């Protein structure tokens, strides 16, 4: 990858030059121009005739995940707000994928990058960050992630990117080729171009905020369902409308689920939430991977469980329509974890019963026998449903 010949470190602190910022913004914008839109895959499920399922494949970004969009937006936001200047060290708190993408953009514009991550982060993600010239700062207590990232940025006289706070404001939710606009543009030629539901997980909460706001801005009848994971504060925050909710255990599913209700999570734009057991997430990951003939990541499994429950409800109600969710990243990053039986057994995860239930549903369209915590936003007005 071609980079600019900029300094990587200035002991006296970054020297602000508008010309450098202009060049950095232009480089990131040029990268976006070179990047084709991600594919919207139609998943053919004959048993669910009349219910169209679409998967937005975010794994095809240059850095391999949905977080590529977020990292680009965060860098542009920080550059245009004067937070990153020539030589500014950039620090991020991350469970891995965002750090991979931010390392890519940091290398592109020639600034040093430091990722503060749990020590349990997959070896594949650590290697990807280092591949783009990033530095990995691993800590044992994931709850200290935010404080350690802020402290490291202060020690380096750098900028703490803070994806969990700025994700929802760095992305233009009105359009500008955000993920929501991209989905609806790609659906224009489909039989049911206005989906009944879009299903999204929550890591920072930024993508669900973008989608939910866009649906309201464009006055679409589509509703947003957010799928949370077993060890996470988001669902309880949504259920109680109390942002002080916390979770003592870290999420096993990288990229989604947080110990606190992050500032970028906007419950008011979410129509429904489900809390998905980790074993069901792994099961859905396996089932979908077999149908696609390639491995997907764990957070994609979380999304797919929620989508299948919605499809089952539609089938039982004899309703036709369409559903959309995301392939967040590739399963290649998780060969030593989610795809490793010994790793699952050590954590008491048995996906087999959930795999059987999901496979049976997709083969027969018989009601999906899979109970999860489920909550509809009491302030949400149900949209019209196609029939």
Buried (B, 14 or more C-beta within 10 A) or exposed (E): EEEEEBEBEBEEEBEEEEEBBEBBBEBBEEBEEEBEEBBBEEBEBEBBEBBBBBBBBBBBBBBBBBBBBBBBBBBBBBBEEEBBBBBBBBBBBBBBBBBBBBBBBBBBBBBBBBBBBBEBBBEBBBEBBBEBBBBBBEBEEBBBBBEBBBBBBEEBBBBBBBBBBBBBBBBBBEEEEBBBBBBBBBBEEBEBEBBBBBBBBBBBBBBBBBBBBBBEEBEBEBBBBBBBBBBBBBBBBBBEEEEEBEBEEBBBBBBBBBBBBBBBBBBEBBBBBBBBBBBBBBBBBBBBBEBBEEBBBBBBBBBBBBBBBBBBBBBEEEBBBBBBBBBBBBBBBBBEBBBEEEBBEEEEBEBEEBBEBBBBBBEEBEEBEBEBBBBBBEEBEEBEBBE
